[in-house]
Amino acid sequence: MSGKAAVVFRVVAVAEAFSWAGLLVGMFLKYVVEFGEGGVPVLGMVHGVMFVLYVLVTLAVFRSLGWRPRTLLLALLASIPPLFTWAFEKWALRSGKLDGPGRHLRGGTGLFVTDLAEPARA
């Protein structure tokens, strides 16, 4: 698996959350404002594709990221309520599920690189 599994997961998680938000806006325009279709057919299809992609990516990267079954279950459940994939992504990043001491072994993002070598002296 690629060393950038966490980056792929993060991008798909945020994109899925944005597709949810777009669908909610479209449904608001269609049912509340009564502005015609409000883009619901297109936004619904985009969200459906992003939902399936999120589930597939989550299932594909959980082993390379070193997730336990409980974390996998939380990630999959986060795909159901609106915007929870983004919340899960933020939690996973803060708790070291996407980035941490074993990031090179588990395919983390490498956002918090710490150099253990002696700093260069000028």
N, C-alpha and C positions, 0 to 999 in steps of 0.2 A: 504494500500500500504506500502511497505517496507520503512524503514527509510533511505535506501540507494538508493533511486530512482535516485538521481543525479549521484552517482557513476556508476550505470548501464548506464545511458544516456551518461556520458563522455566516458566510454569504447567503447560503440557502435559507438559514433560519431567519435572517433579517428580511430577505426577499419574500418569504412566506408571510411574515408579519405585515409587510407593506401590501401584499396582495389581499390580505384580509381587510386591511384598512380601506383599500380601494373599493372592495366589494361592499363594505359597510356604507361608504359614501354613496356608491351607486344605488344601493337599496334605499337609503335615505331620500335621494333625489326621486326615485321611482315611486315609493310608497307614501312618503310624508309630503314632499313638495309637489308630487304628481307632475314631474317634469318629463313625462314619457318613459322610455325604457331606462334612462339614466345610465346606460352602458352596462346594465346588469348581465346581459348574455355574454359579453366579451370579458368583463371583469370576473364573472363566475367561472368561465373557462380558464382564465389565467390563474385564478386562485386554486382551482382544481388541479391544474398541472403542478403548481408550486407545492401544494399539499402532498401530492404523490411523490414529487421529487424530494421533499423534506423527509418523508418516511423512508424512502429508499436510501438517501444519503446517510440518515441516522443509522439505519441497519448496516450500512456498508462501513462506517467509520468507528463504530463503538468499540470494536476489539482493538483497532490500532491506537485508539486514544486511551485504552486501559480502563474503560468504564465497567462498573459492576452492573449486574442485571437491574438493580434498583434505579441507577442513573439512566439506563436505557429506557426503562418504563416511564420515568419522569419526562424524558425527552419526547417519547411518543405521545404521552398524555398532553404535553404542552402544545401539540398540534391542533387540539380540539377547540379550546377557547380562543377568542380573538386576541392577537398580539402576545400570546404566551410563549411562542417560540423565541421571540426577541428577549423576553424576560428570562427564559431558560438559558439562552445564550449568554446573557450578562451574568447570571448566577454561576454558570459553568466556568466562565472566564475568571470571575472573582475567586471561586473556590479551587482553582487549579485543575479543573477537569479538561481544560483546553490548553493550558499553558502552565508550566511549573518546572520543578527540578528535573523531571524526566521527559521534558518536551522533545528532546532529540530522539529518544527511544520510542516515544508514543506518537510522534507526528504532530507535536504542538505547533503553535504559531510562532513562537520565538519572539514575542513582543517584549518580554522582560528578560533580556539577555544580561547575565551577570558574568563578568570576566573574573575568574578565580586566580588568574596570573597576577604577578606583581605589576603595578602600574609603572609605566615608563617614566623615568626621572629625567628632567631636563637639565 
